[in-house]
Amino acid sequence: MDKVLSVTRWEFMRNFKWKQELIGYFLMLLIYAAIFAVQMWSQSSTQKTVSLAVISQVRD
């Protein structure tokens, strides 16, 4: 069992890259911030009131 844990740890440490993880997290936060900014901009730029006129009744 000790050999299995040793190999597992070695494989993890060989394939896990801190730099790639940090870049991935940074890009994820950047994308979330961009989505949030677009939503806020979209909400602030839309018309607040809508005028609606009914011309005639709909008949079945």
PQR file of N, CA, C, O and H, with PARSE charges and radii, in Angstrom:
ATOM      1  N   MET A   1       0.828  -1.199   0.000 -0.4000 1.5000
ATOM      2  CA  MET A   1       0.000   0.000   0.000 -0.0000 2.0000
ATOM      3  C   MET A   1       0.871   1.260   0.000  0.5500 1.7000
ATOM      4  O   MET A   1       0.516   2.281  -0.590 -0.5500 1.4000
ATOM      5  N   ASP A   2       2.009   1.162   0.672 -0.4000 1.5000
ATOM      6  CA  ASP A   2       2.905   2.312   0.738 -0.0000 2.0000
ATOM      7  C   ASP A   2       3.456   2.657  -0.645  0.5500 1.7000
ATOM      8  O   ASP A   2       3.652   3.829  -0.967 -0.5500 1.4000
ATOM      9  H   ASP A   2       2.297   0.333   1.151  0.4000 1.0000
ATOM     10  N   LYS A   3       3.703   1.633  -1.457 -0.4000 1.5000
ATOM     11  CA  LYS A   3       4.209   1.869  -2.814 -0.0000 2.0000
ATOM     12  C   LYS A   3       3.151   2.542  -3.684  0.5500 1.7000
ATOM     13  O   LYS A   3       3.465   3.402  -4.507 -0.5500 1.4000
ATOM     14  H   LYS A   3       3.544   0.681  -1.196  0.4000 1.0000
ATOM     15  N   VAL A   4       1.894   2.143  -3.492 -0.4000 1.5000
ATOM     16  CA  VAL A   4       0.797   2.750  -4.266 -0.0000 2.0000
ATOM     17  C   VAL A   4       0.684   4.234  -3.933  0.5500 1.7000
ATOM     18  O   VAL A   4       0.544   5.064  -4.831 -0.5500 1.4000
ATOM     19  H   VAL A   4       1.639   1.445  -2.823  0.4000 1.0000
ATOM     20  N   LEU A   5       0.743   4.567  -2.656 -0.4000 1.5000
ATOM     21  CA  LEU A   5       0.665   5.973  -2.258 -0.0000 2.0000
ATOM     22  C   LEU A   5       1.866   6.766  -2.760  0.5500 1.7000
ATOM     23  O   LEU A   5       1.739   7.929  -3.144 -0.5500 1.4000
ATOM     24  H   LEU A   5       0.856   3.893  -1.927  0.4000 1.0000
ATOM     25  N   SER A   6       3.019   6.131  -2.753 -0.4000 1.5000
ATOM     26  CA  SER A   6       4.221   6.797  -3.243 -0.0000 2.0000
ATOM     27  C   SER A   6       4.120   7.091  -4.739  0.5500 1.7000
ATOM     28  O   SER A   6       4.457   8.190  -5.178 -0.5500 1.4000
ATOM     29  H   SER A   6       3.121   5.187  -2.441  0.4000 1.0000
ATOM     30  N   VAL A   7       3.665   6.130  -5.511 -0.4000 1.5000
ATOM     31  CA  VAL A   7       3.497   6.328  -6.958 -0.0000 2.0000
ATOM     32  C   VAL A   7       2.409   7.352  -7.231  0.5500 1.7000
ATOM     33  O   VAL A   7       2.555   8.193  -8.118 -0.5500 1.4000
ATOM     34  H   VAL A   7       3.391   5.237  -5.154  0.4000 1.0000
ATOM     35  N   THR A   8       1.320   7.289  -6.478 -0.4000 1.5000
ATOM     36  CA  THR A   8       0.228   8.250  -6.650 -0.0000 2.0000
ATOM     37  C   THR A   8       0.707   9.671  -6.377  0.5500 1.7000
ATOM     38  O   THR A   8       0.397  10.592  -7.133 -0.5500 1.4000
ATOM     39  H   THR A   8       1.201   6.605  -5.758  0.4000 1.0000
ATOM     40  N   ARG A   9       1.455   9.845  -5.304 -0.4000 1.5000
ATOM     41  CA  ARG A   9       1.985  11.173  -4.968 -0.0000 2.0000
ATOM     42  C   ARG A   9       2.942  11.662  -6.057  0.5500 1.7000
ATOM     43  O   ARG A   9       2.900  12.829  -6.447 -0.5500 1.4000
ATOM     44  H   ARG A   9       1.706   9.097  -4.690  0.4000 1.0000
ATOM     45  N   TRP A  10       3.810  10.758  -6.550 -0.4000 1.5000
ATOM     46  CA  TRP A  10       4.777  11.135  -7.578 -0.0000 2.0000
ATOM     47  C   TRP A  10       4.067  11.550  -8.865  0.5500 1.7000
ATOM     48  O   TRP A  10       4.448  12.540  -9.489 -0.5500 1.4000
ATOM     49  H   TRP A  10       3.845   9.810  -6.234  0.4000 1.0000
ATOM     50  N   GLU A  11       3.039  10.802  -9.266 -0.4000 1.5000
ATOM     51  CA  GLU A  11       2.280  11.134 -10.480 -0.0000 2.0000
ATOM     52  C   GLU A  11       1.559  12.471 -10.326  0.5500 1.7000
ATOM     53  O   GLU A  11       1.535  13.285 -11.249 -0.5500 1.4000
ATOM     54  H   GLU A  11       2.729   9.998  -8.759  0.4000 1.0000
ATOM     55  N   PHE A  12       0.976  12.685  -9.155 -0.4000 1.5000
ATOM     56  CA  PHE A  12       0.272  13.945  -8.935 -0.0000 2.0000
ATOM     57  C   PHE A  12       1.237  15.125  -8.999  0.5500 1.7000
ATOM     58  O   PHE A  12       0.957  16.118  -9.670 -0.5500 1.4000
ATOM     59  H   PHE A  12       0.996  12.024  -8.405  0.4000 1.0000
ATOM     60  N   MET A  13       2.352  15.024  -8.317 -0.4000 1.5000
ATOM     61  CA  MET A  13       3.317  16.117  -8.299 -0.0000 2.0000
ATOM     62  C   MET A  13       3.955  16.344  -9.662  0.5500 1.7000
ATOM     63  O   MET A  13       4.355  17.463  -9.981 -0.5500 1.4000
ATOM     64  H   MET A  13       2.579  14.217  -7.772  0.4000 1.0000
ATOM     65  N   ARG A  14       4.053  15.293 -10.464 -0.4000 1.5000
ATOM     66  CA  ARG A  14       4.619  15.444 -11.808 -0.0000 2.0000
ATOM     67  C   ARG A  14       3.658  16.165 -12.742  0.5500 1.7000
ATOM     68  O   ARG A  14       4.084  16.961 -13.580 -0.5500 1.4000
ATOM     69  H   ARG A  14       3.728  14.383 -10.205  0.4000 1.0000
ATOM     70  N   ASN A  15       2.358  15.890 -12.602 -0.4000 1.5000
ATOM     71  CA  ASN A  15       1.367  16.444 -13.529 -0.0000 2.0000
ATOM     72  C   ASN A  15       0.729  17.736 -13.039  0.5500 1.7000
ATOM     73  O   ASN A  15       0.159  18.473 -13.844 -0.5500 1.4000
ATOM     74  H   ASN A  15       2.012  15.244 -11.921  0.4000 1.0000
ATOM     75  N   PHE A  16       0.803  18.030 -11.773 -0.4000 1.5000
ATOM     76  CA  PHE A  16       0.169  19.228 -11.215 -0.0000 2.0000
ATOM     77  C   PHE A  16       1.127  20.400 -11.349  0.5500 1.7000
ATOM     78  O   PHE A  16       2.248  20.355 -10.842 -0.5500 1.4000
ATOM     79  H   PHE A  16       1.266  17.431 -11.119  0.4000 1.0000
ATOM     80  N   LYS A  17       0.686  21.448 -12.028 -0.4000 1.5000
ATOM     81  CA  LYS A  17       1.529  22.620 -12.264 -0.0000 2.0000
ATOM     82  C   LYS A  17       0.872  23.836 -11.622  0.5500 1.7000
ATOM     83  O   LYS A  17      -0.226  24.235 -12.012 -0.5500 1.4000
ATOM     84  H   LYS A  17      -0.225  21.485 -12.439  0.4000 1.0000
ATOM     85  N   TRP A  18       1.546  24.421 -10.641 -0.4000 1.5000
ATOM     86  CA  TRP A  18       0.999  25.579  -9.930 -0.0000 2.0000
ATOM     87  C   TRP A  18       0.768  26.753 -10.867  0.5500 1.7000
ATOM     88  O   TRP A  18      -0.247  27.442 -10.763 -0.5500 1.4000
ATOM     89  H   TRP A  18       2.438  24.097 -10.325  0.4000 1.0000
ATOM     90  N   LYS A  19       1.689  26.982 -11.769 -0.4000 1.5000
ATOM     91  CA  LYS A  19       1.567  28.120 -12.684 -0.0000 2.0000
ATOM     92  C   LYS A  19       0.311  27.987 -13.555  0.5500 1.7000
ATOM     93  O   LYS A  19      -0.421  28.959 -13.740 -0.5500 1.4000
ATOM     94  H   LYS A  19       2.513  26.422 -11.853  0.4000 1.0000
ATOM     95  N   GLN A  20       0.066  26.803 -14.079 -0.4000 1.5000
ATOM     96  CA  GLN A  20      -1.120  26.582 -14.902 -0.0000 2.0000
ATOM     97  C   GLN A  20      -2.397  26.748 -14.086  0.5500 1.7000
ATOM     98  O   GLN A  20      -3.379  27.307 -14.575 -0.5500 1.4000
ATOM     99  H   GLN A  20       0.661  26.013 -13.928  0.4000 1.0000
ATOM    100  N   GLU A  21      -2.390  26.268 -12.850 -0.4000 1.5000
ATOM    101  CA  GLU A  21      -3.562  26.418 -11.983 -0.0000 2.0000
ATOM    102  C   GLU A  21      -3.863  27.886 -11.717  0.5500 1.7000
ATOM    103  O   GLU A  21      -5.014  28.312 -11.814 -0.5500 1.4000
ATOM    104  H   GLU A  21      -1.593  25.814 -12.452  0.4000 1.0000
ATOM    105  N   LEU A  22      -2.841  28.659 -11.383 -0.4000 1.5000
ATOM    106  CA  LEU A  22      -3.043  30.076 -11.092 -0.0000 2.0000
ATOM    107  C   LEU A  22      -3.509  30.843 -12.324  0.5500 1.7000
ATOM    108  O   LEU A  22      -4.371  31.716 -12.222 -0.5500 1.4000
ATOM    109  H   LEU A  22      -1.906  28.313 -11.304  0.4000 1.0000
ATOM    110  N   ILE A  23      -2.950  30.527 -13.478 -0.4000 1.5000
ATOM    111  CA  ILE A  23      -3.397  31.178 -14.716 -0.0000 2.0000
ATOM    112  C   ILE A  23      -4.848  30.808 -15.001  0.5500 1.7000
ATOM    113  O   ILE A  23      -5.631  31.662 -15.417 -0.5500 1.4000
ATOM    114  H   ILE A  23      -2.249  29.818 -13.561  0.4000 1.0000
ATOM    115  N   GLY A  24      -5.214  29.553 -14.784 -0.4000 1.5000
ATOM    116  CA  GLY A  24      -6.599  29.116 -15.002 -0.0000 2.0000
ATOM    117  C   GLY A  24      -7.570  29.833 -14.086  0.5500 1.7000
ATOM    118  O   GLY A  24      -8.630  30.272 -14.530 -0.5500 1.4000
ATOM    119  H   GLY A  24      -4.578  28.860 -14.446  0.4000 1.0000
ATOM    120  N   TYR A  25      -7.219  29.960 -12.796 -0.4000 1.5000
ATOM    121  CA  TYR A  25      -8.088  30.668 -11.856 -0.0000 2.0000
ATOM    122  C   TYR A  25      -8.209  32.143 -12.223  0.5500 1.7000
ATOM    123  O   TYR A  25      -9.292  32.721 -12.133 -0.5500 1.4000
ATOM    124  H   TYR A  25      -6.357  29.603 -12.435  0.4000 1.0000
ATOM    125  N   PHE A  26      -7.104  32.747 -12.636 -0.4000 1.5000
ATOM    126  CA  PHE A  26      -7.139  34.154 -13.027 -0.0000 2.0000
ATOM    127  C   PHE A  26      -8.038  34.363 -14.248  0.5500 1.7000
ATOM    128  O   PHE A  26      -8.830  35.304 -14.286 -0.5500 1.4000
ATOM    129  H   PHE A  26      -6.224  32.277 -12.709  0.4000 1.0000
ATOM    130  N   LEU A  27      -7.913  33.492 -15.232 -0.4000 1.5000
ATOM    131  CA  LEU A  27      -8.764  33.607 -16.421 -0.0000 2.0000
ATOM    132  C   LEU A  27     -10.235  33.380 -16.073  0.5500 1.7000
ATOM    133  O   LEU A  27     -11.111  34.052 -16.616 -0.5500 1.4000
ATOM    134  H   LEU A  27      -7.269  32.727 -15.201  0.4000 1.0000
ATOM    135  N   MET A  28     -10.504  32.446 -15.181 -0.4000 1.5000
ATOM    136  CA  MET A  28     -11.879  32.186 -14.770 -0.0000 2.0000
ATOM    137  C   MET A  28     -12.474  33.423 -14.090  0.5500 1.7000
ATOM    138  O   MET A  28     -13.607  33.808 -14.379 -0.5500 1.4000
ATOM    139  H   MET A  28      -9.791  31.899 -14.741  0.4000 1.0000
ATOM    140  N   LEU A  29     -11.711  34.041 -13.189 -0.4000 1.5000
ATOM    141  CA  LEU A  29     -12.189  35.259 -12.530 -0.0000 2.0000
ATOM    142  C   LEU A  29     -12.381  36.394 -13.526  0.5500 1.7000
ATOM    143  O   LEU A  29     -13.327  37.172 -13.404 -0.5500 1.4000
ATOM    144  H   LEU A  29     -10.791  33.728 -12.954  0.4000 1.0000
ATOM    145  N   LEU A  30     -11.500  36.493 -14.500 -0.4000 1.5000
ATOM    146  CA  LEU A  30     -11.621  37.523 -15.534 -0.0000 2.0000
ATOM    147  C   LEU A  30     -12.885  37.326 -16.370  0.5500 1.7000
ATOM    148  O   LEU A  30     -13.572  38.295 -16.694 -0.5500 1.4000
ATOM    149  H   LEU A  30     -10.732  35.860 -14.599  0.4000 1.0000
ATOM    150  N   ILE A  31     -13.188  36.094 -16.714 -0.4000 1.5000
ATOM    151  CA  ILE A  31     -14.400  35.801 -17.487 -0.0000 2.0000
ATOM    152  C   ILE A  31     -15.645  36.100 -16.663  0.5500 1.7000
ATOM    153  O   ILE A  31     -16.597  36.686 -17.177 -0.5500 1.4000
ATOM    154  H   ILE A  31     -12.630  35.307 -16.451  0.4000 1.0000
ATOM    155  N   TYR A  32     -15.652  35.702 -15.377 -0.4000 1.5000
ATOM    156  CA  TYR A  32     -16.793  36.008 -14.511 -0.0000 2.0000
ATOM    157  C   TYR A  32     -16.996  37.512 -14.382  0.5500 1.7000
ATOM    158  O   TYR A  32     -18.130  37.991 -14.417 -0.5500 1.4000
ATOM    159  H   TYR A  32     -14.878  35.226 -14.960  0.4000 1.0000
ATOM    160  N   ALA A  33     -15.909  38.257 -14.234 -0.4000 1.5000
ATOM    161  CA  ALA A  33     -16.004  39.712 -14.123 -0.0000 2.0000
ATOM    162  C   ALA A  33     -16.552  40.317 -15.412  0.5500 1.7000
ATOM    163  O   ALA A  33     -17.355  41.249 -15.361 -0.5500 1.4000
ATOM    164  H   ALA A  33     -14.988  37.869 -14.205  0.4000 1.0000
ATOM    165  N   ALA A  34     -16.135  39.808 -16.557 -0.4000 1.5000
ATOM    166  CA  ALA A  34     -16.634  40.312 -17.830 -0.0000 2.0000
ATOM    167  C   ALA A  34     -18.123  40.022 -17.988  0.5500 1.7000
ATOM    168  O   ALA A  34     -18.871  40.881 -18.457 -0.5500 1.4000
ATOM    169  H   ALA A  34     -15.482  39.051 -16.599  0.4000 1.0000
ATOM    170  N   ILE A  35     -18.559  38.837 -17.607 -0.4000 1.5000
ATOM    171  CA  ILE A  35     -19.987  38.495 -17.684 -0.0000 2.0000
ATOM    172  C   ILE A  35     -20.793  39.407 -16.766  0.5500 1.7000
ATOM    173  O   ILE A  35     -21.847  39.910 -17.156 -0.5500 1.4000
ATOM    174  H   ILE A  35     -17.952  38.139 -17.226  0.4000 1.0000
ATOM    175  N   PHE A  36     -20.303  39.619 -15.553 -0.4000 1.5000
ATOM    176  CA  PHE A  36     -20.986  40.502 -14.606 -0.0000 2.0000
ATOM    177  C   PHE A  36     -21.056  41.931 -15.145  0.5500 1.7000
ATOM    178  O   PHE A  36     -22.094  42.583 -15.030 -0.5500 1.4000
ATOM    179  H   PHE A  36     -19.447  39.211 -15.236  0.4000 1.0000
ATOM    180  N   ALA A  37     -19.968  42.420 -15.730 -0.4000 1.5000
ATOM    181  CA  ALA A  37     -19.947  43.779 -16.275 -0.0000 2.0000
ATOM    182  C   ALA A  37     -20.926  43.924 -17.435  0.5500 1.7000
ATOM    183  O   ALA A  37     -21.609  44.942 -17.543 -0.5500 1.4000
ATOM    184  H   ALA A  37     -19.125  41.891 -15.823  0.4000 1.0000
ATOM    185  N   VAL A  38     -21.001  42.922 -18.298 -0.4000 1.5000
ATOM    186  CA  VAL A  38     -21.937  42.979 -19.427 -0.0000 2.0000
ATOM    187  C   VAL A  38     -23.372  42.968 -18.922  0.5500 1.7000
ATOM    188  O   VAL A  38     -24.216  43.683 -19.462 -0.5500 1.4000
ATOM    189  H   VAL A  38     -20.447  42.095 -18.211  0.4000 1.0000
ATOM    190  N   GLN A  39     -23.666  42.177 -17.901 -0.4000 1.5000
ATOM    191  CA  GLN A  39     -25.018  42.147 -17.342 -0.0000 2.0000
ATOM    192  C   GLN A  39     -25.384  43.491 -16.728  0.5500 1.7000
ATOM    193  O   GLN A  39     -26.495  43.983 -16.928 -0.5500 1.4000
ATOM    194  H   GLN A  39     -22.980  41.596 -17.462  0.4000 1.0000
ATOM    195  N   MET A  40     -24.464  44.083 -15.987 -0.4000 1.5000
ATOM    196  CA  MET A  40     -24.741  45.382 -15.375 -0.0000 2.0000
ATOM    197  C   MET A  40     -24.931  46.452 -16.444  0.5500 1.7000
ATOM    198  O   MET A  40     -25.824  47.292 -16.329 -0.5500 1.4000
ATOM    199  H   MET A  40     -23.562  43.683 -15.824  0.4000 1.0000
ATOM    200  N   TRP A  41     -24.102  46.427 -17.476 -0.4000 1.5000
ATOM    201  CA  TRP A  41     -24.230  47.395 -18.560 -0.0000 2.0000
ATOM    202  C   TRP A  41     -25.547  47.196 -19.299  0.5500 1.7000
ATOM    203  O   TRP A  41     -26.203  48.171 -19.666 -0.5500 1.4000
ATOM    204  H   TRP A  41     -23.376  45.745 -17.569  0.4000 1.0000
ATOM    205  N   SER A  42     -25.936  45.954 -19.519 -0.4000 1.5000
ATOM    206  CA  SER A  42     -27.179  45.657 -20.221 -0.0000 2.0000
ATOM    207  C   SER A  42     -28.391  46.133 -19.416  0.5500 1.7000
ATOM    208  O   SER A  42     -29.336  46.679 -19.986 -0.5500 1.4000
ATOM    209  H   SER A  42     -25.403  45.162 -19.221  0.4000 1.0000
ATOM    210  N   GLN A  43     -28.370  45.931 -18.108 -0.4000 1.5000
ATOM    211  CA  GLN A  43     -29.484  46.364 -17.274 -0.0000 2.0000
ATOM    212  C   GLN A  43     -29.579  47.876 -17.196  0.5500 1.7000
ATOM    213  O   GLN A  43     -30.680  48.423 -17.140 -0.5500 1.4000
ATOM    214  H   GLN A  43     -27.602  45.487 -17.645  0.4000 1.0000
ATOM    215  N   SER A  44     -28.453  48.554 -17.192 -0.4000 1.5000
ATOM    216  CA  SER A  44     -28.491  50.012 -17.069 -0.0000 2.0000
ATOM    217  C   SER A  44     -28.826  50.695 -18.393  0.5500 1.7000
ATOM    218  O   SER A  44     -29.269  51.844 -18.400 -0.5500 1.4000
ATOM    219  H   SER A  44     -27.558  48.110 -17.238  0.4000 1.0000
ATOM    220  N   SER A  45     -28.620  50.004 -19.506 -0.4000 1.5000
ATOM    221  CA  SER A  45     -28.861  50.649 -20.789 -0.0000 2.0000
ATOM    222  C   SER A  45     -30.221  50.304 -21.391  0.5500 1.7000
ATOM    223  O   SER A  45     -30.566  50.834 -22.447 -0.5500 1.4000
ATOM    224  H   SER A  45     -28.260  49.071 -19.500  0.4000 1.0000
ATOM    225  N   THR A  46     -30.998  49.439 -20.754 -0.4000 1.5000
ATOM    226  CA  THR A  46     -32.306  49.095 -21.296 -0.0000 2.0000
ATOM    227  C   THR A  46     -33.336  50.129 -20.865  0.5500 1.7000
ATOM    228  O   THR A  46     -33.151  50.838 -19.876 -0.5500 1.4000
ATOM    229  H   THR A  46     -30.717  49.009 -19.896  0.4000 1.0000
ATOM    230  N   GLN A  47     -34.408  50.201 -21.614 -0.4000 1.5000
ATOM    231  CA  GLN A  47     -35.480  51.145 -21.322 -0.0000 2.0000
ATOM    232  C   GLN A  47     -36.214  50.693 -20.065  0.5500 1.7000
ATOM    233  O   GLN A  47     -36.522  49.511 -19.914 -0.5500 1.4000
ATOM    234  H   GLN A  47     -34.559  49.625 -22.417  0.4000 1.0000
ATOM    235  N   LYS A  48     -36.493  51.623 -19.170 -0.4000 1.5000
ATOM    236  CA  LYS A  48     -37.125  51.281 -17.893 -0.0000 2.0000
ATOM    237  C   LYS A  48     -38.646  51.131 -18.013  0.5500 1.7000
ATOM    238  O   LYS A  48     -39.225  50.263 -17.360 -0.5500 1.4000
ATOM    239  H   LYS A  48     -36.243  52.584 -19.292  0.4000 1.0000
ATOM    240  N   THR A  49     -39.293  51.945 -18.821 -0.4000 1.5000
ATOM    241  CA  THR A  49     -40.751  51.862 -18.975 -0.0000 2.0000
ATOM    242  C   THR A  49     -41.082  51.506 -20.423  0.5500 1.7000
ATOM    243  O   THR A  49     -40.371  51.875 -21.357 -0.5500 1.4000
ATOM    244  H   THR A  49     -38.823  52.650 -19.352  0.4000 1.0000
ATOM    245  N   VAL A  50     -42.166  50.790 -20.570 -0.4000 1.5000
ATOM    246  CA  VAL A  50     -42.606  50.370 -21.890 -0.0000 2.0000
ATOM    247  C   VAL A  50     -44.022  50.878 -22.094  0.5500 1.7000
ATOM    248  O   VAL A  50     -44.888  50.647 -21.250 -0.5500 1.4000
ATOM    249  H   VAL A  50     -42.744  50.490 -19.811  0.4000 1.0000
ATOM    250  N   SER A  51     -44.270  51.563 -23.197 -0.4000 1.5000
ATOM    251  CA  SER A  51     -45.618  52.014 -23.548 -0.0000 2.0000
ATOM    252  C   SER A  51     -46.264  50.947 -24.423  0.5500 1.7000
ATOM    253  O   SER A  51     -45.668  50.481 -25.394 -0.5500 1.4000
ATOM    254  H   SER A  51     -43.566  51.750 -23.882  0.4000 1.0000
ATOM    255  N   LEU A  52     -47.489  50.568 -24.069 -0.4000 1.5000
ATOM    256  CA  LEU A  52     -48.168  49.506 -24.787 -0.0000 2.0000
ATOM    257  C   LEU A  52     -49.555  50.000 -25.174  0.5500 1.7000
ATOM    258  O   LEU A  52     -50.284  50.554 -24.352 -0.5500 1.4000
ATOM    259  H   LEU A  52     -47.973  50.947 -23.280  0.4000 1.0000
ATOM    260  N   ALA A  53     -49.907  49.792 -26.436 -0.4000 1.5000
ATOM    261  CA  ALA A  53     -51.227  50.183 -26.913 -0.0000 2.0000
ATOM    262  C   ALA A  53     -51.922  48.960 -27.498  0.5500 1.7000
ATOM    263  O   ALA A  53     -51.327  48.194 -28.255 -0.5500 1.4000
ATOM    264  H   ALA A  53     -49.315  49.342 -27.105  0.4000 1.0000
ATOM    265  N   VAL A  54     -53.208  48.788 -27.128 -0.4000 1.5000
ATOM    266  CA  VAL A  54     -53.997  47.689 -27.670 -0.0000 2.0000
ATOM    267  C   VAL A  54     -54.866  48.260 -28.770  0.5500 1.7000
ATOM    268  O   VAL A  54     -55.664  49.164 -28.523 -0.5500 1.4000
ATOM    269  H   VAL A  54     -53.692  49.410 -26.513  0.4000 1.0000
ATOM    270  N   ILE A  55     -54.721  47.745 -29.983 -0.4000 1.5000
ATOM    271  CA  ILE A  55     -55.447  48.284 -31.124 -0.0000 2.0000
ATOM    272  C   ILE A  55     -56.827  47.647 -31.251  0.5500 1.7000
ATOM    273  O   ILE A  55     -57.811  48.353 -31.471 -0.5500 1.4000
ATOM    274  H   ILE A  55     -54.073  47.011 -30.183  0.4000 1.0000
ATOM    275  N   SER A  56     -56.911  46.368 -31.119 -0.4000 1.5000
ATOM    276  CA  SER A  56     -58.208  45.703 -31.217 -0.0000 2.0000
ATOM    277  C   SER A  56     -58.176  44.399 -30.410  0.5500 1.7000
ATOM    278  O   SER A  56     -57.118  43.925 -29.997 -0.5500 1.4000
ATOM    279  H   SER A  56     -56.112  45.795 -30.941  0.4000 1.0000
ATOM    280  N   GLN A  57     -59.353  43.850 -30.206 -0.4000 1.5000
ATOM    281  CA  GLN A  57     -59.435  42.602 -29.450 -0.0000 2.0000
ATOM    282  C   GLN A  57     -59.097  41.432 -30.361  0.5500 1.7000
ATOM    283  O   GLN A  57     -59.321  41.480 -31.570 -0.5500 1.4000
ATOM    284  H   GLN A  57     -60.213  44.235 -30.542  0.4000 1.0000
ATOM    285  N   VAL A  58     -58.555  40.384 -29.759 -0.4000 1.5000
ATOM    286  CA  VAL A  58     -58.251  39.171 -30.519 -0.0000 2.0000
ATOM    287  C   VAL A  58     -59.460  38.262 -30.419  0.5500 1.7000
ATOM    288  O   VAL A  58     -59.952  38.006 -29.320 -0.5500 1.4000
ATOM    289  H   VAL A  58     -58.374  40.345 -28.776  0.4000 1.0000
ATOM    290  N   ARG A  59     -59.950  37.768 -31.556 -0.4000 1.5000
ATOM    291  CA  ARG A  59     -61.119  36.898 -31.567 -0.0000 2.0000
ATOM    292  C   ARG A  59     -60.698  35.483 -31.967  0.5500 1.7000
ATOM    293  O   ARG A  59     -59.841  35.288 -32.828 -0.5500 1.4000
ATOM    294  H   ARG A  59     -59.551  37.976 -32.449  0.4000 1.0000
ATOM    295  N   ASP A  60     -61.315  34.522 -31.326 -0.4000 1.5000
ATOM    296  CA  ASP A  60     -61.005  33.112 -31.633 -0.0000 2.0000
ATOM    297  C   ASP A  60     -61.805  32.621 -32.791  0.5500 1.7000
ATOM    298  O   ASP A  60     -61.673  31.462 -33.185 -0.5500 1.4000
ATOM    299  H   ASP A  60     -62.011  34.681 -30.626  0.4000 1.0000
TER
END
